[in-house]
Amino acid sequence: MNILDVRDLTIRTADGRILVDRLSLAMAPGERLGLIGESGSGKSLTTLAVLGLLPDGMTVTGSAELAGTQIVGASEKQLTGVRGQDAAIVFQEPLTALDPLMRVGRQIAEPLSRRRGLKGAELKRAVVAALEQVRLPEPDRIARAFPHEISGGQRQRVALAMALACEPKLLIADEPTTALDVTVQSDMLDLLDTLVRERDMAVLFVSHDLAVVARVTERVLVMKDGRAVEEGDVREIVRTPREEYTKALVESARQLESALDLRSTR
Ligand SMILES: Nc1ncnc2c1ncn2[C@@H]1O[C@H](COP(=O)(O)OP(=O)(O)OP(=O)(O)O)[C@@H](O)[C@H]1O
């Protein structure tokens, strides 16, 4: 059984405007898929639809099966059962997932106690272990801190620790490194790559940046104006893009790369 099976997914605004148009994609357990496309192409809405998190007023048709559960039309109770357990999400801006008024440790403890029934000293140990697992230094200090007291990169690691707390079968990462500066971004990609490999976790990695996607996934699906325009092995697509739009994406990634090469040889 696929971990994710999306068929003819169509998302419309309340006034009928189509934002995602008959999108289909399938992911096997443990597979990593990159969802790539320019801003506004429908990547984020697709990931939100997979978790039943679309904004009120939008309508969805088609099918999105997550670990065998149909998400389109699912009740809030069914959705609570799959979120965290079957799939979890890390957003571009970690503050989206974090409560600014709650210490980091308590926020990580919440899914651990809810899903794994941990309490007391055992729960405390699990929180520290969760922070260590995302390679955060001084986990005791970070557990006592409020989100604004740690750096952006550390916050993103905390958000990743929360997403991993319930050991989901699918991790959705929506531009998880875009808001970080370049070296922090690179460390975060390495960490994500290592953690999902260790756990044999499937990853749906959303980005507008082909170079970033290529570091984490084997296969990519290219979206434009709410539609899938091309799909295939990431190396194949970089070597021989078929669609005009994909050619332009590859070309802009190349230009950036050669500009960086020039800079580093100066
Ligand atoms: N709440 C909303 N109401 C109306 N339109 C929306 C809403 N959210 C998104 N859209 C529109 O849906 C389209 C797809 O948006 P989406 O956020 O999925 O794109 P994206 O590819 O993830 O872009 P980005 O890389 O900028 O996040 C865009 O045209 C956007 O303006």
PDBQT file of the ligand as one rigid body, heavy atoms in Angstrom, charges set to zero:
ROOT
HETATM    1  N1  LIG A 301      -6.536  31.219   1.732  1.00  0.00    +0.000 N 
HETATM    2  C1  LIG A 301      -6.484  31.428   0.421  1.00  0.00    +0.000 A 
HETATM    3  N2  LIG A 301      -7.509  32.024  -0.237  1.00  0.00    +0.000 NA
HETATM    4  C2  LIG A 301      -7.464  32.241  -1.569  1.00  0.00    +0.000 A 
HETATM    5  N3  LIG A 301      -6.435  31.889  -2.361  1.00  0.00    +0.000 NA
HETATM    6  C3  LIG A 301      -5.398  31.293  -1.776  1.00  0.00    +0.000 A 
HETATM    7  C4  LIG A 301      -5.348  31.031  -0.358  1.00  0.00    +0.000 A 
HETATM    8  N4  LIG A 301      -4.179  30.404  -0.070  1.00  0.00    +0.000 NA
HETATM    9  C5  LIG A 301      -3.519  30.306  -1.257  1.00  0.00    +0.000 A 
HETATM   10  N5  LIG A 301      -4.226  30.822  -2.257  1.00  0.00    +0.000 N 
HETATM   11  C6  LIG A 301      -3.830  30.887  -3.681  1.00  0.00    +0.000 C 
HETATM   12  O1  LIG A 301      -3.645  29.553  -4.149  1.00  0.00    +0.000 OA
HETATM   13  C7  LIG A 301      -2.561  29.504  -5.061  1.00  0.00    +0.000 C 
HETATM   14  C8  LIG A 301      -1.589  28.434  -4.626  1.00  0.00    +0.000 C 
HETATM   15  O2  LIG A 301      -1.018  28.801  -3.385  1.00  0.00    +0.000 OA
HETATM   16  P1  LIG A 301       0.082  27.939  -2.633  1.00  0.00    +0.000 P 
HETATM   17  O3  LIG A 301       0.354  28.611  -1.331  1.00  0.00    +0.000 OA
HETATM   18  O4  LIG A 301      -0.312  26.517  -2.619  1.00  0.00    +0.000 OA
HETATM   19  O5  LIG A 301       1.332  28.098  -3.599  1.00  0.00    +0.000 OA
HETATM   20  P2  LIG A 301       2.829  27.639  -3.386  1.00  0.00    +0.000 P 
HETATM   21  O6  LIG A 301       3.226  26.970  -4.647  1.00  0.00    +0.000 OA
HETATM   22  O7  LIG A 301       2.973  26.868  -2.132  1.00  0.00    +0.000 OA
HETATM   23  O8  LIG A 301       3.606  29.013  -3.252  1.00  0.00    +0.000 OA
HETATM   24  P3  LIG A 301       4.752  29.489  -2.248  1.00  0.00    +0.000 P 
HETATM   25  O9  LIG A 301       6.014  28.847  -2.762  1.00  0.00    +0.000 OA
HETATM   26  O10 LIG A 301       4.748  30.962  -2.394  1.00  0.00    +0.000 OA
HETATM   27  O11 LIG A 301       4.367  29.014  -0.874  1.00  0.00    +0.000 OA
HETATM   28  C9  LIG A 301      -1.971  30.907  -5.122  1.00  0.00    +0.000 C 
HETATM   29  O12 LIG A 301      -2.485  31.544  -6.259  1.00  0.00    +0.000 OA
HETATM   30  C10 LIG A 301      -2.485  31.559  -3.856  1.00  0.00    +0.000 C 
HETATM   31  O13 LIG A 301      -2.659  32.942  -4.065  1.00  0.00    +0.000 OA
ENDROOT
TORSDOF 0
